[in-house]
Amino acid sequence: MSANSRVAIASHTLAWMELNRRLGSEVVTSEQIAESVNTNPVVIRRSLGELRKGGLVESRRGTGAGWSLTRDAESITLLDVYQAVQAGPLLGLHTSPPNQDCPVGFGIQPALERVYDGLEEVVRDRLARITVADLLADILAQQSREGAPGFAHLTPATES
């Protein structure tokens, strides 16, 4: 069982878009983002579609086609990202009802619901305090701390 990576991919996408904007390009393609995420552009387009429905990005057609942020990275919180791409609650219950004749099966779902409700509130509160700009600042600080790859391979998008 693996963790849902939709929020991570969407956050990566938005941080990359902001970095690219700072380097001089307002519009990017899903192929460019996919290279950074190291995934198929279809995965990125799916994520961008959810982010568009959430009002965080927009797409342009024709000359200069691609995607851009709809607002400043300082005003997009990770809670905005989470709400745009996370379908349903953070943690789920059993996919089929547990055995109600078993003492644990009978009480597990109500007990977990009480735990999960508190966790959801904590997670939302924390995500609301972090912006995409904050995330990018942390990413760039990590670059300088660990001598990671620089920006030479990133050039503003000029293709459509």
N, C-alpha and C positions, 0 to 999 in steps of 0.2 A: 504494500500500500504506500503510495507516494503522496507527498503534500501537494496541494493545489498551488501551482506556480503562476497563475494568472495575474495576481497582484505584482509579483516580482517582474514578470515580463512587461507589464504595463508601466511600472515605475521605471524600469530600464529604458523603455521606449521614450517616455517623457523626458527623462534626464538627458538622453542622447539628443533628442530634438532641441532641448534648451542649449546644450553645448554647441550643437551645430548652428543654432541661431546666433550665439555669441561669436562664433567664427565667421559670421557673415551671411548665412543662408537661412532664410525664413521657411523655405519649403524643402521637404525631404521625401524620399521614396521609401516604400516598404522594403525594397531590396537593400537600400543603404542601412536601414535600421536592423534588418535581419542579419547582416554581416556582423554587427556589434553583438547582437544577442546570440549569434551562432545557431540560428534556427532557419527554418523555411520561411520565405516571405508570406506564405499563406497564413502562418501562425500570427505574424505581425499584422497582417491585414484584418484578421479576425479581432485581434486586440484593439486595433485602431478603430474598427467599427463600433466596439463597445465604448471606447473612449469618446467617439463622436456622439453616440447616443447620450452619454453623460455630459456633453457640452464642453469637453476639454480639448478636443482637436477638431479641425475641419479639413476637408479635402478640396483640392482644386483640380479642375479638368483642363485639357487643352495645353497651350504653351505654358510652361512653368508648372506642370501638373505635379501634385504631391500632397503632402500633409503638413499642417502647421498647427501650433498651439493657438487656442482661442483667447488665452489670457496670459498674463505674466506668470512665470514659474513661481514667483513669490506669493501668488494668490491661489495656487493649486496645492491643496493639501493631500497627503497620502490617504486621508479619509475620503476625499473626492475620488481618488483612484480606486480605492477599495469598493466604494459604492457603485462605481461605473462598471467594474468587471467581476465582482464577486456575487455570484447568484446564490441567494439564500444565506443562511447563517454561517458563521465562522466554523462551528463544529456541528456535526449532525448526529442524529440518533440512529438506531438500528434501521436497516432498510425494510425489515419485516418485524412484526411485533414479537417480542420475546415470549417465552412460555409463561403464561399467567398463573399456572399451577406451581411454579417454582418461586420460592421467596425472593430470590435475587431477580429473576425475570419479572416478577410482579412490581418490584419497587425501583428497578434500575432507571427507567426512563424519567420518572418524576425527579429522582435524585440528581440525575445528570442535567436535566433542564435547569434546576436551581444553580448548579455550578456553571453551566454554560452561559446563562443570563448574565451573571456577574463578570465573566470573562469577556463577553462581547462588549460590555460597557467599558471595561478597562482598555481593550484594544481600540475601540472607536475614539476614546479620549486621547490616547497616545498618538494615533494616526492624525488626529485633527491638529496636533501641535507641530507637525513636521511638514514642510512644504517641499515641492520638487526642487526649488532653489537650495534649500537646506541639504537635501539628499545629494545634489550635484556638488555642493561645497565639500561635503564629506568624501565623496568620490575623488575629487581633485586633491584633497588633503592626503588621501590614501596613496595617490599617485606619487606625491612628493616624499611621503614617509618611506615608501618601499621601492622607489626607483622603478616603478612600473613603466610600461610603454608610454611614450609621449604622444604628442598630437600630430606628428609629421604625416601619419597615414590618413588623417582626417582633413579633407578638403571640402570647402563648400560645394553643395550640389549645383551642377550647371546643366545637367541633362534633365529631360522631362520624363 
